[in-house]
Amino acid sequence: MNCLINGTLQDKAENTISDNELLIMFKKVEKLPYDKKRLVKEFLDSFLFKDNVHRQLAG
């Protein structure tokens, strides 16, 4: 019932992520084994942290 009211997680992702290529990549990553998913998450976290620091220093 909750899915009918709030939509599925896939519906939310498709409505939130406008970059279709990125959405496809996330769906592929989701199917990876836990240890590989963890590495992708660590990479993304590091990349986003670095980008945030660069933005703060530039501003």
MOSULHU-V609914 format. One record per residue. N is the residue number from 1. RES is the residue in one small letter. SS is DSSP state (H for helix, E for strand, - for the rest). Layout:
((N RES SS) (N RES SS))
This chain:
((1 m -) (2 n H) (3 c H) (4 l H) (5 i H) (6 n H) (7 g -) (8 t -) (9 l H) (10 q H) (11 d H) (12 k H) (13 a H) (14 e H) (15 n H) (16 t H) (17 i -) (18 s -) (19 d -) (20 n H) (21 e H) (22 l H) (23 l H) (24 i H) (25 m H) (26 f H) (27 k H) (28 k H) (29 v H) (30 e H) (31 k -) (32 l -) (33 p -) (34 y H) (35 d H) (36 k H) (37 k H) (38 r H) (39 l H) (40 v H) (41 k H) (42 e H) (43 f H) (44 l H) (45 d H) (46 s H) (47 f H) (48 l H) (49 f H) (50 k H) (51 d H) (52 n H) (53 v H) (54 h H) (55 r H) (56 q H) (57 l H) (58 a H) (59 g -))
